[in-house]
Amino acid sequence: MDKPILSKQAFWDVDMDSIDYQKNAAHVVEKVIERGKAEDFNNLLKFYGFDKVKELALQALSLSDISINFCCVLFKVKPTDFKCYEKKQLNLQHWNF
């Protein structure tokens, strides 16, 4: 398989035929975790493998709290294991009144 079968839902803003799925694996995994369907995620696991998706998710630059929690359950890791979680903790926003 030279590329995973993914829906346009997560990749609405790019030409899917021009994506290099090896070179841009981190970006692909991040987009599917954030915006993809469950079927897209399953296809990612088949294409890259569980360990590679886990590694790329842990190194993602930006994931929502919901996505981090989903990955924690799936990969059996802690939120603090995520690079983007550590980054969020350093940039806490103050409340605007």
DSSP file (Angstrom, degrees, kcal/mol; ACC not computed):
  #  RESIDUE AA STRUCTURE BP1 BP2  ACC     N-H-->O    O-->H-N    N-H-->O    O-->H-N    TCO  KAPPA ALPHA  PHI   PSI    X-CA   Y-CA   Z-CA
    1    1 A M              0   0    0      0, 0.0     0, 0.0     0, 0.0     0, 0.0   0.000 360.0 360.0 360.0 122.2    0.0    0.0    0.0
    2    2 A D        +     0   0    0      1,-0.2    19,-0.2     2,-0.0    45,-0.0   0.653 360.0  11.2 -90.7 -16.1    1.6    3.3   -1.1
    3    3 A K  S    S-     0   0    0     17,-0.1    -1,-0.2    18,-0.1     2,-0.1  -0.978  80.8-106.7-156.6 150.7   -0.9    5.5    0.7
    4    4 A P        -     0   0    0      0, 0.0     2,-0.8     0, 0.0    40,-0.1  -0.369  34.5-112.4 -74.5 156.5   -3.6    5.1    3.3
    5    5 A I        +     0   0    0     38,-0.1     2,-0.3    -2,-0.1    38,-0.2  -0.817  51.0 167.1 -90.0 109.9   -7.3    5.4    2.4
    6    6 A L        -     0   0    0     -2,-0.8     2,-0.1    37,-0.1    10,-0.0  -0.925  33.2-119.4-127.8 148.9   -8.4    8.6    4.1
    7    7 A S    >   -     0   0    0     -2,-0.3     3,-0.5     1,-0.1     4,-0.4  -0.377  26.5-116.9 -79.4 164.3  -11.5   10.7    3.8
    8    8 A K  T 3  S+     0   0    0      1,-0.2     3,-0.2     2,-0.2     6,-0.1   0.567  95.3  93.8 -75.7  -8.8  -11.4   14.4    2.8
    9    9 A Q  T >  S+     0   0    0      1,-0.3     3,-0.5     2,-0.2    -1,-0.2   0.895  94.3  32.1 -54.5 -46.0  -12.8   15.4    6.2
   10   10 A A  T <  S+     0   0    0     -3,-0.5    -1,-0.3     1,-0.2     3,-0.2   0.690 125.0  46.0 -84.3 -19.1   -9.4   16.0    7.7
   11   11 A F  T >   +     0   0    0     -4,-0.4     3,-1.3     1,-0.2    -1,-0.2  -0.157  65.9 129.3-118.9  38.1   -7.7   17.1    4.5
   12   12 A W  T <  S+     0   0    0     -3,-0.5    -1,-0.2     1,-0.2    -3,-0.1   0.735  74.9  52.1 -63.2 -22.7  -10.3   19.6    3.2
   13   13 A D  T 3  S+     0   0    0     -3,-0.2     2,-0.3    -5,-0.1    -1,-0.2   0.394 106.2  54.9 -99.7   2.4   -7.6   22.2    2.8
   14   14 A V  S <  S-     0   0    0     -3,-1.3     2,-0.8    -6,-0.1     3,-0.1  -0.918  85.6-105.3-134.1 159.6   -5.0   20.3    0.7
   15   15 A D    >   -     0   0    0     -2,-0.3     3,-1.7     1,-0.2     4,-0.4  -0.768  29.5-155.8 -81.8 110.5   -4.8   18.2   -2.5
   16   16 A M  G >  S+     0   0    0     -2,-0.8     3,-0.8     1,-0.3    -1,-0.2   0.752  88.7  62.6 -63.9 -24.5   -4.7   14.7   -1.1
   17   17 A D  G 3  S+     0   0    0      1,-0.2    -1,-0.3    -3,-0.1    -2,-0.0   0.706 101.5  52.5 -73.1 -18.4   -3.0   13.4   -4.3
   18   18 A S  G <  S+     0   0    0     -3,-1.7     2,-0.3     2,-0.1    -1,-0.2   0.463  82.1 112.2 -96.9  -1.1    0.0   15.7   -3.6
   19   19 A I    <   -     0   0    0     -3,-0.8     2,-0.9    -4,-0.4     3,-0.1  -0.560  59.8-146.0 -76.0 130.8    0.7   14.5    0.0
   20   20 A D     >  -     0   0    0     -2,-0.3     4,-2.8     1,-0.1   -17,-0.1  -0.861  12.6-163.3 -93.0 103.5    3.9   12.5    0.6
   21   21 A Y  T  4 S+     0   0    0     -2,-0.9    -1,-0.1   -19,-0.2     7,-0.1   0.650  84.7  44.3 -70.5 -16.2    2.7   10.1    3.3
   22   22 A Q  T >4 S+     0   0    0      2,-0.1     3,-1.1     3,-0.1    -1,-0.2   0.887 117.6  41.3 -88.2 -50.0    6.2    9.2    4.3
   23   23 A K  T 34 S+     0   0    0      1,-0.2     3,-0.3     2,-0.1    -2,-0.2   0.858 125.0  37.2 -65.7 -36.5    7.8   12.6    4.4
   24   24 A N  T 3X S+     0   0    0     -4,-2.8     4,-2.4     1,-0.2    -1,-0.2  -0.039  76.5 126.5-107.6  29.9    4.7   14.3    6.0
   25   25 A A  H <> S+     0   0    0     -3,-1.1     4,-2.7     1,-0.2     5,-0.2   0.874  71.9  53.3 -57.4 -41.4    3.7   11.4    8.3
   26   26 A A  H  > S+     0   0    0     -3,-0.3     4,-2.2     1,-0.2    -1,-0.2   0.922 111.5  45.3 -62.0 -44.0    3.7   13.7   11.4
   27   27 A H  H  > S+     0   0    0      2,-0.2     4,-2.4     1,-0.2    -1,-0.2   0.899 113.0  50.8 -66.2 -41.3    1.3   16.2    9.8
   28   28 A V  H  X S+     0   0    0     -4,-2.4     4,-2.4     2,-0.2     5,-0.2   0.934 111.9  46.6 -62.5 -47.6   -0.9   13.4    8.5
   29   29 A V  H  X S+     0   0    0     -4,-2.7     4,-2.5     1,-0.2     5,-0.2   0.922 112.4  50.3 -62.3 -44.8   -1.2   11.7   11.9
   30   30 A E  H  X S+     0   0    0     -4,-2.2     4,-2.1    -5,-0.2    -1,-0.2   0.920 112.2  47.0 -60.5 -45.1   -1.9   15.0   13.6
   31   31 A K  H  X>S+     0   0    0     -4,-2.4     4,-3.1     2,-0.2     5,-0.6   0.895 113.0  48.2 -65.8 -40.6   -4.7   16.0   11.2
   32   32 A V  H  X5S+     0   0    0     -4,-2.4     4,-1.6     3,-0.2    -1,-0.2   0.907 111.8  49.3 -69.0 -40.3   -6.4   12.6   11.3
   33   33 A I  H  <5S+     0   0    0     -4,-2.5    -2,-0.2    -5,-0.2    -1,-0.2   0.918 120.2  37.9 -62.5 -42.1   -6.3   12.5   15.1
   34   34 A E  H  <5S+     0   0    0     -4,-2.1    -2,-0.2    -5,-0.2    -1,-0.2   0.904 138.8   6.3 -75.9 -43.4   -7.8   16.0   15.3
   35   35 A R  H  <5S+     0   0    0     -4,-3.1    -3,-0.2    -5,-0.2    -2,-0.2   0.489  99.3 104.0-125.7  -6.7  -10.2   16.0   12.4
   36   36 A G     << -     0   0    0     -4,-1.6     2,-0.1    -5,-0.6    -4,-0.0  -0.212  66.3-108.0 -82.1 170.4  -10.5   12.5   10.9
   37   37 A K     >  -     0   0    0      1,-0.1     4,-2.0   -30,-0.0     5,-0.2  -0.437  35.1-104.4 -86.3 166.2  -13.2    9.8   11.2
   38   38 A A  H  > S+     0   0    0      1,-0.2     4,-2.3     2,-0.2     5,-0.2   0.883 123.9  54.9 -59.3 -38.7  -12.7    6.6   13.2
   39   39 A E  H  > S+     0   0    0      1,-0.2     4,-2.2     2,-0.2    -1,-0.2   0.877 105.4  52.7 -62.9 -38.1  -12.2    4.7    9.9
   40   40 A D  H  > S+     0   0    0      2,-0.2     4,-2.0     1,-0.2    -1,-0.2   0.919 109.0  49.6 -62.2 -43.4   -9.4    7.2    8.9
   41   41 A F  H  X S+     0   0    0     -4,-2.0     4,-2.2     1,-0.2    -2,-0.2   0.914 109.9  50.4 -63.7 -42.8   -7.7    6.5   12.2
   42   42 A N  H  X S+     0   0    0     -4,-2.3     4,-1.9     1,-0.2    -1,-0.2   0.894 109.9  50.7 -62.0 -39.4   -8.0    2.7   11.7
   43   43 A N  H  X S+     0   0    0     -4,-2.2     4,-2.2     2,-0.2    -1,-0.2   0.848 107.4  54.3 -67.4 -33.3   -6.5    3.1    8.2
   44   44 A L  H  X>S+     0   0    0     -4,-2.0     4,-3.1     2,-0.2     5,-0.7   0.929 107.0  50.7 -62.5 -45.1   -3.6    5.1    9.7
   45   45 A L  H  X5S+     0   0    0     -4,-2.2     4,-1.2     1,-0.2    -2,-0.2   0.885 111.9  47.7 -61.1 -38.7   -2.9    2.3   12.1
   46   46 A K  H  <5S+     0   0    0     -4,-1.9    -1,-0.2    -5,-0.2    -2,-0.2   0.889 117.7  42.1 -67.5 -38.7   -2.8   -0.2    9.2
   47   47 A F  H  <5S+     0   0    0     -4,-2.2    -2,-0.2    -5,-0.1    -3,-0.2   0.953 131.2  19.4 -75.9 -51.8   -0.6    2.0    7.1
   48   48 A Y  H  <5S-     0   0    0     -4,-3.1     4,-0.3    -5,-0.2    -3,-0.2   0.748 106.2-120.1 -92.7 -26.4    2.0    3.3    9.6
   49   49 A G     X< -     0   0    0     -4,-1.2     4,-2.2    -5,-0.7     5,-0.2   0.019  27.8 -83.5  94.4 151.9    1.6    0.7   12.4
   50   50 A F  H  > S+     0   0    0      1,-0.2     4,-2.5     2,-0.2     5,-0.2   0.911 125.3  48.8 -57.3 -49.6    0.6    1.2   16.0
   51   51 A D  H  > S+     0   0    0      1,-0.2     4,-2.4     2,-0.2    -1,-0.2   0.872 111.5  48.8 -64.4 -38.7    4.0    2.1   17.3
   52   52 A K  H  > S+     0   0    0     -4,-0.3     4,-2.5     2,-0.2    -1,-0.2   0.912 112.4  47.8 -68.3 -42.7    4.7    4.7   14.6
   53   53 A V  H  X S+     0   0    0     -4,-2.2     4,-2.5     2,-0.2    -2,-0.2   0.912 112.7  50.1 -64.2 -41.4    1.3    6.4   15.1
   54   54 A K  H  X S+     0   0    0     -4,-2.5     4,-2.4    -5,-0.2    -2,-0.2   0.944 111.4  48.0 -60.4 -48.5    1.9    6.4   18.9
   55   55 A E  H  X S+     0   0    0     -4,-2.4     4,-1.2     1,-0.2    -2,-0.2   0.911 114.3  45.9 -59.6 -45.0    5.4    7.9   18.4
   56   56 A L  H  < S+     0   0    0     -4,-2.5     4,-0.4     1,-0.2    -1,-0.2   0.870 111.5  52.0 -69.0 -36.7    4.1   10.6   16.0
   57   57 A A  H >< S+     0   0    0     -4,-2.5     3,-1.1     1,-0.2    -2,-0.2   0.914 107.7  51.9 -64.6 -42.3    1.2   11.4   18.2
   58   58 A L  H 3< S+     0   0    0     -4,-2.4    25,-2.8     1,-0.2    26,-0.3   0.795 113.7  44.6 -64.6 -27.4    3.4   11.9   21.2
   59   59 A Q  T 3< S+     0   0    0     -4,-1.2    -1,-0.2    -5,-0.2    -2,-0.2   0.414  84.0 131.1 -96.0   0.6    5.6   14.3   19.2
   60   60 A A    <   -     0   0    0     -3,-1.1    24,-0.7    -4,-0.4     3,-0.2  -0.211  52.9-145.2 -57.6 143.1    2.7   16.3   17.7
   61   61 A L  S    S+     0   0    0      1,-0.3     2,-0.3    22,-0.1    -1,-0.1   0.730  82.8  22.7 -82.7 -23.4    3.0   20.0   18.0
   62   62 A S        +     0   0    0     25,-0.0     2,-0.3     2,-0.0    -1,-0.3  -0.873  64.8 151.9-152.3 112.8   -0.7   20.7   18.5
   63   63 A L        -     0   0    0     -2,-0.3   -33,-0.0    -3,-0.2   -29,-0.0  -0.994  40.4-117.0-135.9 143.8   -3.5   18.4   19.7
   64   64 A S     >  -     0   0    0     -2,-0.3     4,-2.4     1,-0.1     5,-0.2  -0.284  32.2-108.3 -70.7 163.8   -6.7   19.4   21.6
   65   65 A D  H  > S+     0   0    0      1,-0.2     4,-2.5     2,-0.2     5,-0.2   0.877 121.3  54.1 -61.0 -37.3   -7.2   18.1   25.1
   66   66 A I  H  > S+     0   0    0      2,-0.2     4,-2.3     1,-0.2    -1,-0.2   0.920 109.5  46.8 -63.3 -43.6   -9.9   15.7   23.8
   67   67 A S  H  > S+     0   0    0      2,-0.2     4,-2.4     1,-0.2    -2,-0.2   0.888 111.2  51.8 -66.6 -39.1   -7.4   14.2   21.3
   68   68 A I  H  X S+     0   0    0     -4,-2.4     4,-2.3     2,-0.2    -2,-0.2   0.930 110.8  47.9 -61.7 -45.1   -4.7   13.9   23.9
   69   69 A N  H  X S+     0   0    0     -4,-2.5     4,-1.9     2,-0.2    -2,-0.2   0.893 110.3  52.0 -64.6 -39.4   -7.2   12.1   26.2
   70   70 A F  H  X S+     0   0    0     -4,-2.3     4,-2.3     1,-0.2    -1,-0.2   0.939 112.0  46.2 -58.8 -47.4   -8.2    9.8   23.4
   71   71 A C  H  X S+     0   0    0     -4,-2.4     4,-3.2     1,-0.2     5,-0.3   0.852 107.3  58.1 -66.2 -35.0   -4.6    9.0   22.7
   72   72 A C  H  X>S+     0   0    0     -4,-2.3     4,-1.2     2,-0.2     5,-1.1   0.925 110.4  43.0 -60.2 -44.4   -3.9    8.4   26.4
   73   73 A V  H  <5S+     0   0    0     -4,-1.9    -2,-0.2     2,-0.2    -1,-0.2   0.934 119.2  43.3 -66.9 -46.0   -6.5    5.7   26.5
   74   74 A L  H  <5S+     0   0    0     -4,-2.3    -2,-0.2     1,-0.2    -3,-0.2   0.925 124.8  31.9 -67.1 -46.6   -5.5    4.1   23.3
   75   75 A F  H  <5S-     0   0    0     -4,-3.2    -1,-0.2    -5,-0.2    -2,-0.2   0.476 102.1-125.1 -94.6  -3.0   -1.7    4.2   23.7
   76   76 A K  T  <5 +     0   0    0     -4,-1.2     2,-0.3    -5,-0.3    -3,-0.2   0.955  65.7 128.1  56.6  55.0   -1.8    3.8   27.6
   77   77 A V      < -     0   0    0     -5,-1.1    -1,-0.2    -6,-0.2    -2,-0.1  -0.794  59.2-106.4-129.1 172.6    0.3    6.9   28.2
   78   78 A K    >   -     0   0    0     -2,-0.3     3,-2.0    -3,-0.1     4,-0.3  -0.699  28.0-115.9 -99.5 154.0    0.0   10.0   30.4
   79   79 A P  G >  S+     0   0    0      0, 0.0     3,-1.7     0, 0.0     6,-0.3   0.851 115.0  63.4 -55.5 -34.2   -0.9   13.5   29.1
   80   80 A T  G 3  S+     0   0    0      1,-0.3     6,-0.1     5,-0.1     0, 0.0   0.624  88.5  70.2 -69.3 -10.7    2.5   14.7   30.3
   81   81 A D  G <  S+     0   0    0     -3,-2.0     2,-0.4     4,-0.1    -1,-0.3   0.653  81.8  92.0 -76.4 -15.1    4.1   12.3   27.8
   82   82 A F  S <> S-     0   0    0     -3,-1.7     4,-1.8    -4,-0.3     3,-0.2  -0.667  70.9-146.0 -86.6 131.6    2.8   14.5   24.9
   83   83 A K  H  > S+     0   0    0    -25,-2.8     4,-1.8    -2,-0.4    -1,-0.1   0.894 101.8  51.5 -58.9 -42.3    5.1   17.3   23.6
   84   84 A C  H  > S+     0   0    0    -24,-0.7     4,-2.0   -26,-0.3    -1,-0.2   0.796 105.1  56.4 -70.5 -27.3    2.2   19.5   22.9
   85   85 A Y  H  > S+     0   0    0     -6,-0.3     4,-2.0    -3,-0.2    -1,-0.2   0.924 107.3  48.2 -68.2 -44.1    0.8   19.0   26.4
   86   86 A E  H  X S+     0   0    0     -4,-1.8     4,-1.1     1,-0.2    -2,-0.2   0.904 111.4  51.2 -60.7 -41.1    4.0   20.3   28.0
   87   87 A K  H  X S+     0   0    0     -4,-1.8     4,-0.9     1,-0.2     3,-0.3   0.890 107.6  52.7 -63.8 -40.6    3.9   23.2   25.6
   88   88 A K  H >< S+     0   0    0     -4,-2.0     3,-0.8     1,-0.2    -1,-0.2   0.895 105.1  55.1 -62.0 -40.4    0.3   24.1   26.6
   89   89 A Q  H >< S+     0   0    0     -4,-2.0     3,-0.6     1,-0.3    -1,-0.2   0.793 106.0  52.1 -66.1 -27.0    1.3   24.1   30.3
   90   90 A L  H 3< S+     0   0    0     -4,-1.1    -1,-0.3    -3,-0.3    -2,-0.2   0.702 111.9  47.0 -79.0 -19.8    4.0   26.6   29.6
   91   91 A N  T << S+     0   0    0     -4,-0.9    -1,-0.2    -3,-0.8    -2,-0.1  -0.300  75.1 167.9-118.8  47.3    1.6   29.0   27.8
   92   92 A L    <   -     0   0    0     -3,-0.6     2,-0.3     1,-0.1    -3,-0.1  -0.384  31.0-129.7 -64.3 137.1   -1.4   29.1   30.2
   93   93 A Q        -     0   0    0     -2,-0.1     2,-0.2     1,-0.0    -1,-0.1  -0.662  13.5-130.4 -89.7 142.4   -3.9   31.8   29.2
   94   94 A H        -     0   0    0     -2,-0.3     2,-0.2     1,-0.1    -1,-0.0  -0.581  31.4-101.4 -84.8 153.8   -5.2   34.3   31.8
   95   95 A W        -     0   0    0     -2,-0.2     2,-0.6     1,-0.0    -1,-0.1  -0.539  28.8-139.3 -74.7 140.2   -8.9   34.9   32.1
   96   96 A N              0   0    0     -2,-0.2    -1,-0.0     1,-0.1    -3,-0.0  -0.901 360.0 360.0 -99.9 124.2  -10.2   38.1   30.5
   97   97 A F              0   0    0     -2,-0.6    -1,-0.1     0, 0.0    -2,-0.0   0.411 360.0 360.0-103.1 360.0  -12.8   39.8   32.6
